[in-house]
Amino acid sequence: MPLFDKIGALENKKSIIKFFAVLLLFFVFYNIPKVYLGETYPICLYRVIFGIKCIGCGTTRALWSIMHFNFYDAIEYNKLIVVTFPLLTGCIIHWIIKK
């Protein structure tokens, strides 16, 4: 039985580490200046090569806008964010707490 206690404690430590890693990434992404996410620096390879927006264009800016509670801007950047954001949030939570 002590072996199972050690495995359970190890899983809890991994979950805590994952949680703090997500918080750190959230903090870093939150503090990126908006100018680096704007039209000046396109980070979409499809857009750079073909010169038109793909279905995912604006997702990074939309996520950044949601983190700053600018929901109108988020929808303007990418209308699919209403589907993508809840799925991403659910996947992150599942990744943190899964055993």
KADACOR-V967318 format. One record per run of one state. SS is the DSSP state (H for helix, E for strand, C for the rest). FROM is the first residue (numbers start at 1). TO is the last residue. If there is no record, write none. Layout:
BEGIN
SS|FROM|TO ; SS|FROM|TO
END
This chain:
BEGIN
C|1|1 ; H|2|30 ; C|31|33 ; H|34|37 ; C|38|44 ; H|45|50 ; C|51|58 ; H|59|67 ; C|68|70 ; H|71|77 ; C|78|80 ; H|81|97 ; C|98|99
END
